[in-house]
Structures are given as C-alpha cells and as structure tokens.
C-alpha cells in the first residue's frame, strides 16, 4: 500500500480543488489537516495547477497526500510527477496509465462507472477505484456494486458532499472525494473569491463533511476492503 493510499483510507476524504482562487485554496488547505482532511487533489486543468501541487507538497508535509486530478495521458502523468504529486486521479480507466503511475511510485485512482470497468481497474493495479460520477448513481448503486466486488476499494466522486457522504460510507466506500461540496459557489450562487469569508465558508463545509464521514464510519461490522 502506497503512503497516499494509506492517508486517503485513514482520513476518508479527498478534497478536490478545481480552478479555486489560489489564496482561498492555500489558506483552506493549510487548515484542512487540523479538521481531519489530509488528502488534496488539484485538477490539472486548473490555472497554475502544477505550482499549487508543488506548494502544497512543501507546505502540508509528510502526513498529508497531495495529488493531481484529471490525469488523462502519460504526458499529464509526467507533469504531475515532476510537480511532486503523490497520487494521480483520472476520470476514466486506462491500464497503461495505471501501470505507468505505479511504476513511477505513485498511487493511481482511475475512474470507473460499470462493474466491468471497476474490476478491470482493480486488476490492472489501481490503488483505489474512483466511482464516477457517483452523485448520479447514488449510494444504492455502490452498495449493489460491492456485492459481487467486495474486494474493490471504491472512492465515490462527482456530486458527493456533506449531504450524502455519510450514506456513501455506509454503502461501503473507503473514502469520498469532494470538490463542489467544499469549493463550490457561495450561498448566493456567486463563485468563491479570495476573501476571509470565502475561506471560512470552505472550512465550515469541511467540518460538516468530516463529521458526515465519521458518522458513516460508525456503523458496526465490516465496511471496507
């Protein structure tokens, strides 16, 4: 088990930053570990993503895992590794990409939608399997998937937030990955800025998310592979 995978399994949350204003991202990320979020993914299409990954690796230290998201090619993988990413996340499954990530010493979280994709990703060497888009599928779909695939560790992503994280954990997820549920628009629908109020909003959402994950993990009995 890679160190990034261990951290993700332990804390149960991956925060996804997609085009988040730099000041808000960095201020929130610095506060996340104290709240219980120790894994952070920066998607490569975000402006300045590689610089943010490098900064976060230096700032957050060894007890946190920093990864690159929307890794779709070997070129993306090379850039992510050069920036210091410890894990890579893809919206799809590509066996060549998974193998290359593992050979480079990175944990790989490929995306899967169907049982066929999920099993293929796991057999190819995925560290964890990103169930995507999970919000459209719901916790019931994950629960049904885990019946024939009890050994596949799923991380629901896409449409997951404080309101449904608990249900996904109770359905058998090893962790949840959350973007809009943390860094989405303000209550009035306007996008996040870089003010103190924006950072406080993200941190309130983070507290609610961590509480939901903890409740989801309180259920007795075997839950995760």
Helices and strands as residue ranges (DSSP letters): H 3-11, E 13-17, H 22-35, E 39-43, H 49-60, E 65-69, H 74-83, E 87-89, H 95-103, E 107-109, E 111-112, H 115-123, E 129-132, H 134-137, H 139-148, E 154-157, H 165-170, E 175-178, H 180-183, H 196-216
